[in-house]
Amino acid sequence: MAAKSPIVSIGVPLFNGERYVEQALNSLLKQSFADFEIVVCDNASTDRTPEIVADLASSDTRIKFFSNRKNRGLVFNFNRVFELGTGKYFRWHAYDDWVQPPLLEKCVAVLEERQDVIGAYSLAHQIDGNGNVVVTDVVEEFKTALLADCPVRRMKSTITLNGWSGIIHGLFRRDAMLDYMPYRDYFGADRLLLTQLALQGKMAAVEDGLFVQRYHDDNSSRRSTREIAELLSGRPQRGLIFPMGKAFVDYLRLFRDPKLGAMDRTRSLSYLVFHGVRPDVLYNLVVPGPNNYFGLDFSRRRGKSKLADHKSAESANEEKTYAGTGNWS
């Protein structure tokens, strides 16, 4: 007889997370709501990450551990943990974040009670690499907008994402996410996915601070446009890149959704265009630098990639498999 699927699937894509991954997984295992699985996909880590996860998996069968034979990029891993999850509800969890025990219980309660809500979340408290609180800003207007009956108001809120920290790590209905997967291969794909989901339904906040988000030197938000593209793809990026172009096309496709009437479609497109011609956007289009949308940054050594430091170790590691519930290439 096939095993019963858990109510919740938690996907943990990770690479070289030995400093924080044990704390992250233990915080999930201590949830007051116990009917869940943790799908961990390791991207050919070169540190002790696989051994740490395998040790935890051996003592708790809710951890399903898979590992790549080579680094396939962050986006591949994001999509893979979603594909492997079997629960009715799904959330992503980063290896360096952690959660308070009531988080899943409160989120599941909202989703079970309200069928018009497709996602439940806790606005994050943010800490640094040493665990010190760095910001706990909460924007009440944002939470109200995500629960509005008007889809345009919900979409407008996710496009601006003021006070959004942690929403992408909320708990969502898996069947609602299926319409918009796979996760896109460019920086800002989280914002697009949230906008897509906001069109489909409401998102409800539970108690603030049950999700704790860690900011440290290795966060993707501290990397250049080109470095982020390398991180997402797992490959060095040559020549010009333009992730914002892909995003704009995806947003235009979004507004063809039949859920939007002609007036709502016009309002949404107008707002998107207005949002896209802000001074900071235009600056990053034309001025070379770390945040240039084409990857133009003359301060970088030509051809130098942060991924290069990992390539020799990755090649040696290509045929390595790890203890756990599964391995795949």
For each residue, the residues with C-beta under 8 A, 3 or more apart:
1:
2:
3:
4:
5: 86 87 88
6: 9 35 36 37 62 86 87
7: 33 35 36 87 88 89 108
8: 33 35 36 37 87 88 89 90 91 104 108 171
9: 6 36 37 39 85 86 87 89 90 91 174
10: 28 36 37 38 39 85 90 91 92 93
11: 39 41 78 81 82 84 85 90 91 92 93
12: 21 24 25 38 39 40 41 81 92 93 94 95
13: 41 43 74 77 78 80 81 92
14: 17 21 40 41 42 43 45 49 53 77 94 95
15: 42 43 44 45 49 71 74 77
16: 45 46 47 49
17: 14 20 21 24 45 47 49 95 96
18: 21 45 47 48 49 52
19: 96
20: 17 23 24 95 96 214
21: 12 14 17 18 24 25 49 52 53 95 96
22: 25 26 52 56
23: 20 26 27 98
24: 12 17 20 21 27 28 93 94 95 96 97 98
25: 12 21 22 28 29 38 40 53 56 63
26: 22 23 29 30 56
27: 23 24 30 98 99 100
28: 10 24 25 31 36 38 93 99
29: 25 26 38 56 60 62 63
30: 26 27 101
31: 28 34 36 99 101 102 103 104 105
32: 101 102 104 105
33: 7 8 36 104 105 108
34: 31
35: 6 7 8
36: 6 7 8 9 10 28 31 33 62 87 104
37: 6 8 9 10 62 63 64 85 86 87
38: 10 12 25 28 29 62 63 64 93
39: 9 10 11 12 64 66 81 84 85
40: 12 14 25 53 57 63 64 65 66 81 324
41: 11 12 13 14 66 67 68 77 80 81 84
42: 14 15 45 49 50 53 65 66 67 68 322
43: 13 14 15 68 71 72 73 74 76 77 234
44: 15 67 68 69 70 71 314 317 318 320
45: 14 15 16 17 18 42 49 50
46: 16 310 313 314 317
47: 16 17 18
48: 18 51 52
49: 14 15 16 17 18 21 42 45 52 53 95
50: 42 45 53 54 67 322 323 324
51: 48 54 55 322
52: 18 21 22 48 49 55 56
53: 14 21 25 40 42 49 50 56 57 63 65 322 324
54: 50 51 57 58 65 322 323 324
55: 51 52 58 59
56: 22 25 26 29 52 53 59 60 63
57: 40 53 54 60 61 63 64 65 323 324 325
58: 54 55 323
59: 55 56
60: 29 56 57 63
61: 57
62: 6 29 36 37 38
63: 25 29 37 38 40 53 56 57 60 325
64: 37 38 39 40 57 84 324 325 326
65: 40 42 53 54 57 322 323 324 325 326
66: 39 40 41 42 80 84 324 325 326 327 328
67: 41 42 44 50 321 322 324 327 328
68: 41 42 43 44 71 72 76 77 328 329
69: 44 317 318 319 320 321 327 328 329
70: 44 314 317 318 329
71: 15 43 44 68 234 307 310 314
72: 43 68 76 77 80 234
73: 43 76 77 185 231 232 233 234 235
74: 13 15 43 77 78 220 231 232 234
75: 78 79 182 183 184 185 189 232 233
76: 43 68 72 73 79 80 234
77: 13 14 15 41 43 68 72 73 74 80 81
78: 11 13 74 75 81 82 92 183
79: 75 76 82 83 181 182 183
80: 13 41 66 72 76 77 83 84
81: 11 12 13 39 40 41 77 78 84 85 92
82: 11 78 79 85 90 92 177 181 182 183
83: 79 80
84: 11 39 41 64 66 80 81
85: 9 10 11 37 39 81 82 90 174
86: 5 6 9 37
87: 5 6 7 8 9 36 37 90 174
88: 5 7 8 173 174
89: 7 8 9 107 108 111 171 172 173 174
90: 8 9 10 11 82 85 87 171 172 174 177
91: 8 9 10 11 107 169 170 171 172
92: 10 11 12 13 78 81 82 168 169
93: 10 11 12 24 28 38 97 99 169
94: 12 14 24 97 169 213 214
95: 12 14 17 20 21 24 49
96: 17 19 20 21 24 214 216
97: 24 93 94 124 169 211 212 213 214
98: 23 24 27 212 214
99: 27 28 31 93 103 104 210 211 212
100: 27 103 209 210 211 212
101: 30 31 32 105
102: 31 32 105 106 207 210
103: 31 99 100 106 107 122 206 210 211
104: 8 31 32 33 36 99 107 108 171
105: 31 32 33 101 102 108 109
106: 102 103 109 110 120 122 206 207 210
107: 89 91 103 104 110 111 120 121 122 170 171 206
108: 7 8 33 89 104 105 111 112 120 171
109: 105 106 112 113
110: 106 107 113 114 117 120 204 206
111: 89 107 108 114 117 118 119 120 171 173
112: 108 109
113: 109 110
114: 110 111 117 202 204
115:
116: 201 202
117: 110 111 114 120 147 201 202 203 204
118: 111 172 173 176 197 200 201 202 203
119: 111 167 170 171 172 173 176 197 201 203 204
120: 106 107 108 110 111 117 170 171 203 204 205 206
121: 107 166 167 169 170 171 203 204 205 206 211
122: 103 106 107 166 170 205 206 207 208 209 210 211
123: 138 139 143 163 165 166 167 205 208 209 211
124: 97 165 166 169 209 211 212 213
125: 133 136 208 209 211 212 213
126: 133 134 135 136 165 212 213 214 215
127: 130 131 132 133 134 212 213 214 215
128: 131 132 134 214 215 216
129: 214 215 216 217
130: 127
131: 127 128 214
132: 127 128
133: 125 126 127 136
134: 126 127 128 215
135: 126
136: 125 126 133 208 209
137: 163 165
138: 123 143 163 208
139: 123 142 143 162 163
140: 143 144
141: 144 145 163
142: 139 145 146 157 162 163 164
143: 123 138 139 140 146 147 205
144: 140 141 147 148
145: 141 142 148 153 154 156 157
146: 142 143 154 157 158 167 198 202 203 204 205
147: 117 143 144 202 203 204 205
148: 144 145 153 154 202
149:
150: 153 154
151: 154 155 198 199 259 260 264
152: 155 156 260 264 267 268 271
153: 145 148 150 156 157
154: 145 146 148 150 151 157 158 198 199 202 203
155: 151 152 158 159 195 198 199 268
156: 145 152 153 159 160 268 271
157: 142 145 146 153 154 160 161 162 198
158: 146 154 155 161 164 167 191 194 195 197 198
159: 155 156 191 195 271 272 275
160: 156 157 275
161: 157 158 164 167 191 194
162: 139 142 157
163: 123 137 138 139 141 142
164: 142 158 161 167 194
165: 123 124 126 137 213
166: 121 122 123 124 169 170 211 213
167: 119 121 123 146 158 161 164 170 194 203
168: 92 190 193 194
169: 91 92 93 94 97 121 124 166 211 213
170: 91 107 119 120 121 122 166 167 203
171: 8 89 90 91 104 107 108 111 119 120 121
172: 89 90 91 118 119 176 177 197
173: 88 89 111 118 119 176 177
174: 9 85 87 88 89 90 177 178
175: 178
176: 118 119 172 173 179 197 200 201
177: 82 90 172 173 174 180 181 193 197
178: 174 175 181
179: 176 196 200
180: 177 193 196 197
181: 79 82 177 178
182: 75 79 82
183: 75 78 79 82 189 193
184: 75 189 192 193 246 247 250
185: 73 75 189 232 233 246
186: 189 229 232 243 244 246 247
187: 220 225 228 229 232 243
188: 191 192 243 244 247
189: 75 183 184 185 186 192 193 247
190: 168 193 194
191: 158 159 161 188 194 195
192: 184 188 189 195 196 247 250 251 254
193: 168 177 180 183 184 189 190 196 197
194: 158 161 164 167 168 190 191 197 198
195: 155 158 159 191 192 198 199 251 254
196: 179 180 192 193 199 200 254
197: 118 119 158 172 176 177 180 193 194 200 201 203
198: 146 151 154 155 157 158 194 195 201 203
199: 151 154 155 195 196 254 257 259 260
200: 118 176 179 196 197 259
201: 116 117 118 119 176 197 198
202: 114 116 117 118 146 147 148 154
203: 117 118 119 120 121 146 147 154 167 170 197 198
204: 110 114 117 119 120 121 146 147
205: 120 121 122 123 143 146 147 208
206: 103 106 107 110 120 121 122 210
207: 102 106 122 210
208: 122 123 125 136 138 205
209: 100 122 123 124 125 136 212
210: 99 100 102 103 106 122 206 207
211: 97 99 100 103 121 122 123 124 125 166 169
212: 97 98 99 100 124 125 126 127 209
213: 94 97 124 125 126 127 165 166 169
214: 20 94 96 97 98 126 127 128 129 131
215: 126 127 128 129 134 219 221
216: 96 128 129 219
217: 129 222
218: 222
219: 215 216 222 223
220: 74 187 223 228 231
221: 215
222: 217 218 219
223: 219 220 227 228 231 290 306
224: 227 228 290 291 295 297 300
225: 187 228 229 241 243 290 291 292 293 294 295 297
226: 229 230 237 241 295 297 300
227: 223 224 230 231 306
228: 187 220 223 224 225 231 232
229: 186 187 225 226 232 233 237 241 243 295
230: 226 227 233 234 235 236 237 305 306 307
231: 73 74 220 223 227 228 234
232: 73 74 75 185 186 187 228 229
233: 73 75 185 229 230 237
234: 43 71 72 73 74 76 230 231 307
235: 73 230 307
236: 230 305 307 308
237: 226 229 230 233 241 295 305
238: 303
239:
240: 294 295 296
241: 225 226 229 237 294 295
242: 245 246 293 294
243: 186 187 188 225 229 246 247 293
244: 186 188 247 248 285 293
245: 242 248 249
246: 184 185 186 242 243 249 250
247: 184 186 188 189 192 243 244 250 251
248: 244 245 251 252 276
249: 245 246 252 253
250: 184 192 246 247 253 254
251: 192 195 247 248 254 255 272
252: 248 249 255 256 269
253: 249 250 256
254: 192 195 196 199 250 251 257
255: 251 252 260 265 268 269 272
256: 252 253 265
257: 199 254 260
258:
259: 151 199 200
260: 151 152 199 255 257 264 265 268
261: 264 265
262: 265 266
263: 266 267
264: 151 152 260 261 267 268
265: 255 256 260 261 262 268 269
266: 262 263 269 270
267: 152 263 264 270 271
268: 152 155 156 255 260 264 265 271 272
269: 252 255 265 266 272 273
270: 266 267 273 274
271: 152 156 159 267 268 274 275
272: 159 251 255 268 269 275 276
273: 269 270 276 277
274: 270 271 277
275: 159 160 271 272 278
276: 248 272 273 281
277: 273 274 281 282
278: 275 281 282
279: 282 283
280: 283 284
281: 276 277 278 284 285
282: 277 278 279 285 286
283: 279 280 286 287
284: 280 281 287 289 291 292 293
285: 244 281 282 292 293 294
286: 282 283
287: 283 284 292
288: 292 296 297 298
289: 284 292 296 297 299
290: 223 224 225 297 299
291: 224 225 284
292: 225 284 285 287 288 289 295 296 297
293: 225 242 243 244 284 285
294: 225 240 241 242 285
295: 224 225 226 229 237 240 241 292
296: 240 288 289 292
297: 224 225 226 288 289 290 292 300
298: 288
299: 289 290
300: 224 226 297 304
301: 304
302:
303: 238
304: 300 301 308
305: 230 236 237 308
306: 223 227 230 309
307: 71 230 234 235 236 310 311
308: 236 304 305 311
309: 306
310: 46 71 307 313 314
311: 307 308 314 315
312: 315 316
313: 46 310 316 317
314: 44 46 70 71 310 311 317 318
315: 311 312 318
316: 312 313
317: 44 46 69 70 313 314 320
318: 44 69 70 314 315
319: 69
320: 44 69 317
321: 67 69 327
322: 42 50 51 53 54 65 67 327
323: 50 54 57 58 65
324: 40 50 53 54 57 64 65 66 67 327
325: 57 63 64 65 66
326: 64 65 66
327: 66 67 69 321 322 324
328: 66 67 68 69
329: 68 69 70
